[in-house]
Amino acid sequence: MDMFSASTIGKEELFRRPRMKTLHYVAVLFPNGETDYFDGSDLTPYRDDALEYTDIEEAELDCAILTARRFNASVETFQRYFQ
């Protein structure tokens, strides 16, 4: 293996850069200003317990269901870096 070849340098560059992934969760805002998050079956006040969606269409579907039940729901998008 040649450490200075273009193919080897290119492969090493892929591992040095942090990998980024876009995820979504459903947030529900209440009139008193509190925010809860959808965890798949219930609402939780802890964002760490929220269901993380990789597909925005699934998140929008659950958001639409909560909105139909008269919740003020929205889809929030964030990016997470993986080492």
Phi, psi and omega in degrees: 000127180268115183292340185256007179286156182297324181291322179291317179297319178298320180292320179294326178298323179299324182278339180282326182284138176292140178273138184243139179229135179267127180232163182226152171217162182257123179250145179238123180259130179260159182302332180278002177097353179284152179237132172242164183234145181279126181251017177109327179223342184211180176257141179230144178282354185258120181296329180296336179271356183292149176286124181262122181262140171266337180254119183294332180294323176294319178296319179294326178294312177295325177296318179295323177296315179294322178295322177295335177269018175069030171264149175270082186256151176211158177265125178254139181243138177215166179240136180243137178263134177247141179274000000 
